[in-house]
């Protein structure tokens, strides 16, 4: 194909018409600039086209670019018409953008041989939208993906071309999240201090001398940013996981060959350890309002206090079931009577009710392993029997009053038989906790309570895994289990008592063991 370098200028005649090759000054080597022109393979519709670029100060620079263009044109075989059209499309697009650099020969060769797109104008943001729209997952999972994309990924890297994304871009994005976290912490503290200044803090009404000051302080408070949550290490790990999944999908579509999300380093974001509300922790919480961990667990005494207080509440059986058998909130709310056998002491988890935004929707359990049958203790089975009687009484009262009753078949329902809203169940739990005067835990922490009670009752890690329906023992061991002090001490005492000692008396309360090397006694 024809191609050449030449010198051109932008001089015009008196009528404003470009002189081009007729410019008399072109005879001077210092006049004008050098340009490149190379004929390209015809378009798929047969239309002719060419690559052209000017502005080179030296002929060598123009010739160098022409050689690069010809090297790209030489990639397809002579009979590869489709490949020639693809290379022509690429060079035509580059020619239209005068500031775009020529494509890297090695990269284009790799893409060409792999059958990947040579002209890629897809941005990270547009690909994330396309990937998210095509995903087929539970609504709760899709909402999580969508939140990561809209709140963090698109604002941070959405404008970048997909095939130009690298590890450095991701490091900058997560560094920006950390910087934003620092700002949020400072602003939250400033708002907390301002809120204290804007509050009278006494039961009596403020005097007239204070009314104007409080109004001014409240005006300052209203103008401050609202309380916000920081994006912690665990959330950042989930954001990276979302991006990694989206980029893996791009690799499968041959849009990428490298996934930078797999190579960016972040804090581990490990799940917090469950910590018991010991007397020392309760005392510190009462003084400072600080919790030792994000996951707090009641002691058996505190669990008993809560259940004693909640016993008269119509949702008592729900809290009892979670505390001893470790159901998730949605699993408990979605539990059906048809999946409970109180005579045999068995319960099957097969449905869950979760929130889609605010609307409750029925779904399958969290994982395949979550759908399983677990045993019920006799006390729990009896509580469910009594709850069934109470529910039938509520149903009869509705029918006698000619009020609607919805036969949903659920174990735990509203006063008209309808589904319970998961968040309203949490509201009831928080109210009962406050009324009982107990240190705070979240409703989901009753699941951790169940793990601890199972362990205290002699259950090993495998038993906890099976009851809580985890995929691995590691999760149960690392996150959900807190050794009760008395259980730990009992294990320690038993270990000490196994070793025979010649001259040491056993401490009080320790069973004496015969020395393992004791000589037989002659009769």
Helices and strands as residue ranges (DSSP letters): E 3-8, G 20-22, G 24-27, E 33-39, E 50-56, H 59-73, H 81-96, H 105-114, H 124-134, H 139-147, I 148-153, H 154-157, G 162-164, H 167-197, H 208-223, H 233-252, G 260-262, E 274-276, H 279-288, E 295-297, H 300-310, H 316-325, H 329-333, G 337-339, E 340-341, E 346-348, E 352-356, E 359-363, G 368-370, E 373-375, H 378-400, H 422-435, H 445-456, H 461-468, H 473-475, I 476-480, H 485-498
